[in-house]
Amino acid sequence: MTLENEALAPDLDAAVDAYLFVARVERGLAAHTIEAYRADLIGLVGFLAERGRRRPEDVQAEDLSAWMLSLVDRGLARSTVARQRVAMRQLFRFLVGEGVLEQSPADRIEGPGVQRHLPVTLSEAQVEALLAAPDRSTALGRRDGAMLELIYATGLRVSELVGLRAESLHDGWLVVRGKGGKERLVPPLATRRRRRWPCGPPTGRASRRARGRPGSFPRRGVGP
């Protein structure tokens, strides 16, 4: 879905729909990112409509500056305002790329800086206590222990962890699918589990179920 000429983009609503389609299909943005951008851009389109701007070529930099100020006046968090600015800039860059606009009115719009916070870290004792918490005499405890050790050893995101499949492990290396559907290799695990699947290879009925599931860590009632 593209906007090859002005007739295919009669208003900003159509432009937003086309941009979100391309962002999802071609750029592979995550579903929650698409929904956040959709909400942000719907708000932008509504604001511009109140100012009589209903077509992409009607929008001026002053309109976008006024929108940014309105977000700040509403008391939104800096991170939220910064995300909405990104959505706005990406929309108008898309319209330039599609030939709808010659230049983007959003390029010089400044936004509030995002306040950075130092991450909270666990002490060594807290990490040891966390890793020792699962009851490894049970299947669920072994599963939980393997998941915690894998996250700690590799730095995987939780979404990446639960999406692992048995075939993701190759001679100790993990093939991980991250944000935007991009794959990366995670180095061999520096533990005695590096040469086998952390929970042990499922067998029999559990093995058949595991191959048919998106993730490879057993759930209740399914495991070795």
C-alpha positions in Angstrom: 0.0 0.0 0.0 1.7 3.2 -1.2 0.7 6.7 -2.1 1.8 7.2 -5.7 0.0 10.4 -6.3 -2.1 13.0 -4.5 -5.4 11.4 -5.6 -4.6 8.4 -3.5 -4.0 10.6 -0.4 -7.1 12.8 -0.3 -6.6 13.5 3.5 -4.4 12.9 6.5 -6.5 9.9 7.6 -5.6 8.0 4.4 -2.0 9.1 4.8 -1.8 7.7 8.4 -3.4 4.4 7.3 -0.9 4.0 4.4 2.1 4.9 6.7 1.0 2.4 9.4 0.5 -0.3 6.8 4.1 0.2 5.4 5.5 0.4 8.9 3.9 -3.0 9.8 4.5 -4.9 6.6 7.7 -3.5 5.2 9.5 -2.3 8.3 8.3 -5.0 10.6 7.5 -2.8 13.6 6.0 -4.6 16.5 2.2 -4.6 17.0 2.3 -2.6 20.2 4.5 0.0 18.5 2.0 0.3 15.6 -0.9 0.7 18.0 1.0 3.4 19.9 1.8 5.3 16.7 -1.8 4.9 15.5 -3.1 6.5 18.7 -0.5 9.3 18.5 -1.3 10.1 14.8 -5.0 10.0 15.3 -4.5 12.7 18.0 -2.3 14.7 15.6 -4.9 14.5 12.7 -7.7 15.6 15.1 -5.6 18.6 16.3 -4.8 19.6 12.7 -8.4 19.2 11.6 -9.4 21.8 14.3 -6.9 24.2 12.6 -8.4 23.5 9.2 -5.5 21.3 8.0 -7.0 18.2 6.4 -4.6 17.4 3.6 -0.8 16.7 4.0 0.1 19.7 1.9 -1.9 22.0 4.1 0.2 21.3 7.2 2.8 23.9 8.2 5.7 23.7 10.7 3.8 26.2 12.9 0.9 23.7 13.2 3.2 20.9 14.3 4.9 23.2 16.8 1.6 24.1 18.3 0.7 20.4 18.6 3.9 19.7 20.4 3.2 22.5 22.8 -0.3 21.2 23.4 1.1 17.8 24.4 3.5 19.5 26.9 0.6 21.7 28.3 -1.4 18.5 28.9 1.3 17.3 31.3 2.3 14.2 29.3 5.5 12.5 30.3 8.6 13.5 28.3 9.0 10.0 27.0 5.4 10.1 25.7 5.9 13.5 24.0 9.1 12.2 22.4 7.4 9.1 21.0 4.6 11.2 19.5 7.2 13.5 17.9 8.9 10.4 16.4 5.6 9.2 15.0 4.9 12.6 13.5 8.3 12.9 11.9 8.1 9.4 10.4 4.7 10.1 8.9 5.9 13.2 7.1 9.1 11.5 6.0 7.0 8.7 4.5 4.9 11.3 2.6 8.0 12.9 1.2 9.3 9.4 0.1 6.0 8.7 -1.6 6.1 12.0 -3.5 3.1 13.4 -1.8 5.2 16.3 -0.3 8.4 17.9 -1.5 9.7 18.4 2.0 8.7 17.6 5.5 7.3 20.3 7.7 8.3 18.2 10.7 12.1 18.1 10.2 12.9 21.1 12.3 10.4 20.6 15.1 12.2 20.2 18.4 10.8 18.1 21.2 11.6 17.8 24.9 14.6 15.7 25.8 13.9 12.4 27.4 15.0 12.2 31.0 17.4 9.4 31.5 17.4 7.3 34.7 20.2 5.0 35.8 19.0 1.4 35.8 18.4 -0.3 39.1 20.7 -3.3 39.4 20.6 -6.3 41.7 23.3 -7.1 44.2 25.3 -10.3 43.8 23.4 -11.8 46.8 20.1 -10.9 45.2 21.1 -12.6 42.0 22.1 -15.7 43.8 18.8 -15.7 45.7 16.8 -15.3 42.5 18.6 -18.1 40.8 18.2 -20.4 43.8 14.5 -19.6 44.2 12.9 -22.3 41.9 12.2 -25.7 43.4 14.3 -27.8 41.1 12.8 -31.0 42.4 9.7 -30.2 40.2 9.3 -29.9 36.5 8.1 -26.3 36.8 11.0 -25.5 39.1 13.5 -26.8 36.6 11.8 -24.9 33.9 11.9 -21.6 35.9 15.5 -22.2 36.9 16.5 -22.7 33.3 14.7 -19.6 32.2 16.3 -17.5 34.9 19.8 -18.8 34.2 19.3 -18.3 30.4 18.2 -14.6 30.9 21.1 -14.0 33.3 23.7 -15.6 31.1 22.6 -14.1 27.8 20.8 -10.9 28.4 17.7 -12.0 26.4 14.5 -10.0 26.6 11.6 -11.9 28.1 9.7 -11.8 24.8 12.8 -13.3 23.1 13.1 -16.0 25.8 9.5 -17.2 25.6 9.7 -17.3 21.8 12.6 -19.7 21.6 12.1 -23.0 19.9 14.1 -26.2 20.2 15.6 -25.6 16.8 16.8 -22.2 18.0 19.8 -24.0 19.6 22.7 -24.8 17.3 25.8 -26.3 19.0 25.4 -24.0 22.0 24.5 -20.9 19.9 21.1 -19.5 20.1 19.3 -17.9 17.1 17.1 -15.3 18.6 14.3 -13.3 16.9 14.2 -9.8 18.4 12.5 -6.5 17.7 11.2 -6.0 14.2 11.6 -9.7 13.4 15.4 -9.4 13.2 17.5 -12.4 14.0 20.8 -12.4 15.9 23.2 -15.0 17.3 23.8 -15.3 21.0 27.2 -16.8 21.9 27.5 -20.2 23.5 26.4 -20.5 27.1 29.2 -20.6 29.6 27.6 -23.3 31.7 27.4 -27.1 31.7 24.0 -26.7 30.0 25.5 -25.2 26.9 25.3 -28.5 24.9 21.7 -29.4 25.6 18.4 -27.7 25.7 18.1 -26.0 29.2 15.0 -28.0 30.3 16.2 -31.3 28.7 14.9 -32.5 25.4 11.2 -33.3 25.6 10.3 -36.9 24.7 7.2 -38.8 23.5 4.0 -36.8 23.6 5.7 -33.8 25.1 8.2 -33.7 22.2 5.3 -33.7 19.7 3.6 -30.9 21.6 6.8 -28.9 21.9 7.3 -28.9 18.1 3.8 -27.6 17.6 4.2 -24.7 20.1 5.7 -21.2 19.5 7.9 -21.6 22.6 10.2 -24.3 23.9 9.8 -24.1 27.6 7.2 -26.6 28.9 4.0 -25.4 30.5 2.0 -27.1 33.2 1.4 -30.7 32.3 3.9 -30.6 29.4 7.5 -31.5 30.0 10.1 -34.1 30.2 
